[in-house]
Amino acid sequence: MKPEIRPAEFRPAELHTRAMDNLRFIREAMESATSFTAVPGWGGVAMGLSALAAAAIASRTLGADGWLAVWLADAVLALAIGGWALAHKARNAGVAVSRGAGRRFVLGLSPPLVAAMVLTGVLYQAGLVSAIPGTWLLLYGVGVVAAGTFSVRAVPVMGSLFMVLGVAAFALPAAWGNALMALGFGGLHVVFGVLIARRYGG
């Protein structure tokens, strides 16, 4: 007598679970392999315009304390603009900032910004406010280059130009500091913001 052969039980729930696991794995693999394209172009333009306004105000401000206060206020505003614009564009594009290339972008940018904040306090206490423009431009450039390795090509190019301006700020007389800040945080953000907005959508 032949043994009875029973067909394997079909378990739709188990099949669905496996399919979802496979899709999740594929999505995470694609996110880790692709570039972070949710860099906000128009947000960069807004940051640049606020920096140009800050440079104009700071150039009329008497004393190092007033000059630094104007730029610190603009730095806070720029962080708010950039953070909101980044989250908004990423949400519209369906890209997660908390994982994959988005997470690496943020992690690449953050440490140099923290270092710049710490060094700003150190330089101020030491009476070396004239060294702040070079420090800000150089460290911001380092952060943008690091973050840009996980983003579109224009981002690390912009970061490299920030670094060049930072070196120039250390090499040139201190009186050039405000103009170089305007050229970097104002001009570069506007130019590359427009470029990114046109090529990568917003």
Helices and strands as residue ranges (DSSP letters): H 12-33, H 41-59, H 64-93, H 100-125, G 129-131, H 132-148, H 154-171, G 174-176, H 177-181, I 182-188, H 189-200
